[in-house]
Amino acid sequence: MALLAQQVIALTGTTPTYTAAAASTTVTCGERSFLHVKNTAGSSMTVTLTATGRVRGQLAADLVVTVPATTGDKMIGPLAAELLAGASDGVSAAITYSSTTNVTVANLAI
């Protein structure tokens, strides 16, 4: 899984850079971290963020977000580490996409 570079939004303004979605990626978790997904395909698609957190010993459910077709645009977050950070590094969230055709993403932080 490739780590998407996190882009910090500056007070003076930031023009985010979007990359084509890959089947699976990782992003940096944090209370100020967000994933921006754009879908211009003719069908809706889903983004799944793998949950790693536990509540009373039970694994939390994965976060599944539907992005509408054609002009779909979703901001997902904040990406809380206690819910999404992987055990291998403690800071990266694993993300999969049901489709990557005409889907672009940006990992943003404020």
Order of alpha helices (4+ residues) and beta strands (2+ residues): beta-beta-beta-beta-beta-beta-beta-beta-beta-beta-alpha-beta-beta
